[in-house]
Amino acid sequence: MTPLSSTDYDAIRLSLQVSVAATLLSLPLGFAVAYLITFVRFRGKIVLEVLVNLPLTLPPVVVGYFLLLLLGKHGWLGSLLNEAGFRIIFTLKAAVIASAVVGFPLLVRSLRIGMETIDPQLINASRTLGARWYDTLLTVILPLSGPGLIAGSSLMFARSLGEFGATIIVAGNIPGVTQTIPLAIYEYASSPTSEKMALSLCLVSVVISVIVLFVHELMARKTARRD
């Protein structure tokens, strides 16, 4: 294994930063969406489910291009942000947003699975005792959704760690600024003299992913035992 360079360590650090930020950014909205789909009856629920799962079926490059149209200099949201002095495209913020969008369906799906395993009698009992919907949410649904929350977070973290297509479109491949592990591997793989460096980063990525997925499997087993 070839020793890692300072640029490689920057790529590892940026990958971890992006994955953590994308996961934390998505958690509140992901929980809210999973709650709506699981417990609330309303028209258009199927439309919401389709929109949430759409990034799973679209190529990441397509997701990245849509984000570029939205957040670019001439995009309706990007132009407003530029006027306010906020630049998104080709920054680490863009990498976080791309990873959050691509990994969001995995988070919501895991949260839904966790919520669907909650005994409805517990929810009915809390409401019978006079608890308001937000009391039931905070004291019953949220604690019992813990395994699903952790499992979903670990899955999204792992997906964000490997995000490439959408990221390279909206964030570019700038060493030390937006270059994550997949982008660094891509750059090494493009050069016939850098195969060993690409392999070293691949091994680092495998180790991190194995750890994250191991945590995910532990949470999935815990949920299954509770059921």
Secondary structure, DSSP 8 states (H G I E B T S, - for coil): -----HHHHHHHHHHHHHHHHHHHHHHHHHHHHHHHHHH---TTHHHHHHHHHHHHHS-HHHHHHHHHHHHSTTSHHHHHHHHTT---TTSHHHHHHHHHHHHHHHHHHHHHHHHHTS-HHHHHHHHHTT--HHHHIIIIIHHHTHHHHHHHHHHHHHHHHT--HHHHHHT---TTTT--HHHHHHHHHTSTT-HHHHHHHHHHHHHHHHHHHHHHHHHHHHHHHH-
